[in-house]
């Protein structure tokens, strides 16, 4: 049984999961026995800033992690409720217990601190390059440089679901 103190929560949209996200997960696994990855905006997909469904994001993350990492990671999609006063309790209803939240989002930090939950920041890795917005732009332009910003498993999965063609179509539509 995992002790509460040994479980961390990492929240993001992961559109797509990239090397920066992977570096955070790896650093959290070095500090904690388990890491919960909460995939936010689970109801969103097929839009410029949210091209992949929650299920696809789960698969992208799973494809990016090693088997020994996967054994210590819990991946859970969480829908938005667009109500900050209820958001922490809403999220907690989806995930197992945890002792600390890792985020650099000021609003998320404030909401969890207000709920009495410990919050720690995360270290960015090549933030300008490993940023979802930049990677999605490269994908929608058909620029293969996006591949070097995501783990190999993520790259292969995105190609297997025709993710680049989807990004181009979404970009043309919007």
SULNORPE-V639483 format. One record per residue. N is the residue number from 0. RES is the residue in one letter. PHI is phi in whole degrees, 0 to 359 (none if undefined). NEAR is the number of other ideal C-beta (glycine too) atoms within 10 Angstrom. D_CENTER is the distance of its C-alpha to the mean C-alpha in Angstrom with 1 decimal. Layout:
n/res/phi/near/d_center
N/RES/PHI/NEAR/D_CENTER
N/RES/PHI/NEAR/D_CENTER
//
This chain:
n/res/phi/near/d_center
0/X/none/3/25.2
1/X/279/14/22.3
2/X/284/11/23.5
3/X/309/10/21.5
4/X/293/12/21.6
5/X/264/15/19.9
6/X/238/21/16.6
7/X/247/24/13.7
8/X/244/27/10.9
9/X/236/22/7.5
10/X/251/19/6.1
11/X/190/22/3.8
12/X/272/18/4.6
13/X/55/25/3.3
14/X/245/24/7.1
15/X/264/27/7.5
16/X/295/32/5.8
17/X/230/25/8.7
18/X/300/18/11.1
19/X/297/22/10.1
20/X/299/24/6.7
21/X/300/20/9.3
22/X/298/16/11.8
23/X/295/22/10.1
24/X/302/23/9.7
25/X/297/14/13.2
26/X/291/17/14.6
27/X/291/23/13.5
28/X/294/17/15.1
29/X/287/7/18.1
30/X/258/12/18.5
31/X/231/22/17.7
32/X/289/12/18.8
33/X/223/18/15.6
34/X/231/24/12.0
35/X/266/21/10.3
36/X/257/26/6.6
37/X/264/20/6.8
38/X/272/25/5.3
39/X/282/22/7.3
40/X/54/19/10.0
41/X/298/20/10.5
42/X/277/13/14.0
43/X/268/17/13.3
44/X/194/17/14.0
45/X/60/12/16.6
46/X/232/12/16.5
47/X/305/15/16.4
48/X/267/13/13.2
49/X/221/20/11.6
50/X/284/25/13.3
51/X/253/26/11.5
52/X/289/17/12.1
53/X/300/22/10.0
54/X/298/12/12.1
55/X/294/19/11.6
56/X/295/28/7.8
57/X/301/19/8.9
58/X/296/20/11.5
59/X/298/27/9.8
60/X/295/25/7.9
61/X/300/17/11.3
62/X/291/19/13.2
63/X/271/25/11.6
64/X/259/22/12.7
65/X/284/10/16.3
66/X/306/6/18.1
67/X/291/8/18.9
68/X/285/15/15.3
69/X/302/14/14.5
70/X/294/9/17.4
71/X/244/17/15.8
72/X/240/17/12.3
73/X/245/16/11.9
74/X/249/19/9.2
75/X/225/16/10.0
76/X/287/17/9.5
77/X/228/20/11.0
78/X/287/15/13.2
79/X/282/14/14.1
80/X/239/13/17.6
81/X/54/7/18.4
82/X/212/8/20.4
83/X/300/12/19.5
84/X/291/9/22.3
85/X/250/12/21.0
86/X/298/19/17.2
87/X/297/18/17.0
88/X/294/10/19.4
89/X/300/13/17.7
90/X/298/23/14.4
91/X/298/16/16.6
92/X/286/9/18.3
93/X/265/14/15.4
94/X/245/16/14.5
95/X/294/13/16.9
96/X/297/11/18.5
97/X/212/24/17.0
98/X/250/14/18.7
99/X/210/18/16.4
100/X/250/24/13.3
101/X/251/25/11.6
102/X/197/19/10.9
103/X/247/14/12.9
104/X/282/16/12.9
105/X/298/8/16.6
106/X/294/10/16.7
107/X/301/20/14.1
108/X/303/17/16.2
109/X/300/12/19.3
110/X/295/20/18.6
111/X/289/22/17.7
112/X/298/13/20.7
113/X/299/11/22.9
114/X/275/14/22.1
115/X/81/7/23.2
116/X/252/16/20.0
117/X/296/13/19.5
118/X/231/18/16.9
119/X/235/13/16.4
120/X/277/10/15.0
121/X/241/18/13.0
122/X/268/11/14.7
123/X/284/13/13.6
124/X/242/16/14.6
125/X/47/12/16.4
126/X/310/11/14.6
127/X/299/7/16.7
128/X/275/14/16.1
129/X/265/18/12.4
130/X/224/15/11.4
131/X/309/21/9.9
132/X/300/10/13.2
133/X/293/16/15.3
134/X/296/26/13.9
135/X/297/22/14.3
136/X/296/15/17.7
137/X/299/18/18.8
138/X/298/26/17.9
139/X/293/20/19.8
140/X/274/14/22.7
141/X/76/12/22.9
142/X/275/11/22.6
143/X/295/11/21.8
144/X/297/12/20.6
145/X/300/23/17.0
146/X/300/17/17.3
147/X/284/12/17.8
148/X/260/21/14.4
149/X/234/26/12.4
150/X/300/20/13.3
151/X/305/10/16.3
152/X/298/18/14.9
153/X/295/28/12.3
154/X/302/20/15.2
155/X/295/14/17.5
156/X/294/23/15.5
157/X/301/26/15.0
158/X/295/12/18.7
159/X/294/10/19.7
160/X/257/14/18.5
161/X/57/11/20.2
162/X/297/21/17.0
163/X/290/20/19.0
164/X/298/12/21.9
165/X/297/18/19.7
166/X/299/24/18.3
167/X/296/15/21.9
168/X/296/14/23.2
169/X/297/19/20.7
170/X/298/16/21.7
171/X/291/8/25.4
172/X/288/9/25.1
173/X/263/9/23.6
//
